[in-house]
Amino acid sequence: MKALMDRHRALCERAVDPLEIAAGLEAQGITDRTAAIRFRHRDVFSLAEEMYARTPRDGDARPSRRTAPPVPRARTAWVVPALLPGALCAAAVAGLRLTHGQPRLITAVAGVLAVFLATRAAVRRGPLATPGRKPTAGLPVWWLAGYALLGEGLLRTALAGGPDGPPNGTADGPWPVALAPFLALALACAPAAWTAHLFTTAARRRLTASRGLDDFAAAVRPLLLGAVALFLAALAALLAAAGAALGEPAAQPQALTLGALLLLARLLAVHGSARASSLVLSATALAQATALALLFAARLPGCGALAAPTEALVAAWGPAAVPTVTCGIGALTLLVHAARRLTKASAHARTEPAC
């Protein structure tokens, strides 16, 4: 025990409760089995309690039992930024429907810029914020959002030999624009923040109540699945409402897989796995870009075979297959990773309260 205390002295001295020590020990590879065999404690939490109690602190009243860490509380400070992307996107869509020609182009550019800035504001604080890092959506995320808006229309026109002109902001132009899924995804920033808050709060409470790492993992896994399912239900409702309001197809499969991908990526980034999120998002965006690039590269002399993979996929399942398959594979990959990473105590002990 003395050697363990010496190795983790800095951790013990800065810890505000035993749970923080338990999370640090777990991150260093100490399991409940290790605690039982080497240190004669029933689990890592019990070992952390003794280490916390043995660490001298000036004027501290050391609790004999674990105390609950600060649990993120719902505050109104992050509610308004979470609602901004959807509100501004709805205003931009209304502007596109009411304008024509040059004013429509100006409205589209202003709307995209406003949604971009509002989304950045939404992830700067609250449940979607990344502690200790500057929140940036990143090029892959904006490519994926842009594909939801313009990609399927470009794919359809490319297969038909186009496009013959730039997008005009409508679904029946030379380059069709899918406004309904883009609007639904912007509106989904609010339920994404809410479900992320619910997951973080519930996981922190399970951390307090658990008596072992396996016990905690078993309790948090259904919370993660429930949070994702709750968000997808909200997104499906928003897609149906946006499609009905705009008179467009709701694009349910491709938008739902994209929404799941973005939510899981953000949850992982918030809880310390930003690199895995970035890699999967980049791979997904690259796959979509490649599918489009192959169609245009096939127009070069002698390169017609390059379009075969994309054409085969579209022929089998339609143009929606490209975003559905790419985002679906990415979302499943992140879900598997999240089921391992977000069920660890170390992923939650240092989560900052939502503000």
Secondary structure, DSSP 8 states (H G I E B T S, - for coil): -HHHHHHTHHHHHH-SSHHHHHHHHHHTT--HHHHHHHH--SSHHHHHHHHHHHS--TT----SS----------GGGHHHHHHHHHHHHHHHHHHHH--HHHHHHHHHHHHHHHHHHHHHHTTSSTT--TTS-----HHHHHHHHIIIIIHHHHHHHHTT---S---SSTTSSS---HHHHHHHHHTHHHHHHHHHHHHHHHHHHHHH-SSHHHHHHHHHHHHHHHHHHHHHHHHHHHHHHHHHHTS---HHHHHHHHHHHHHHHHHHHTT-HHHHHHHHHHHHHHHHHHHHHHHHTTSTT-GGGGHHHHHHHHHH-TTHHHHHHHHHHHHHHHHHHHHHTTSGGGTTT-----
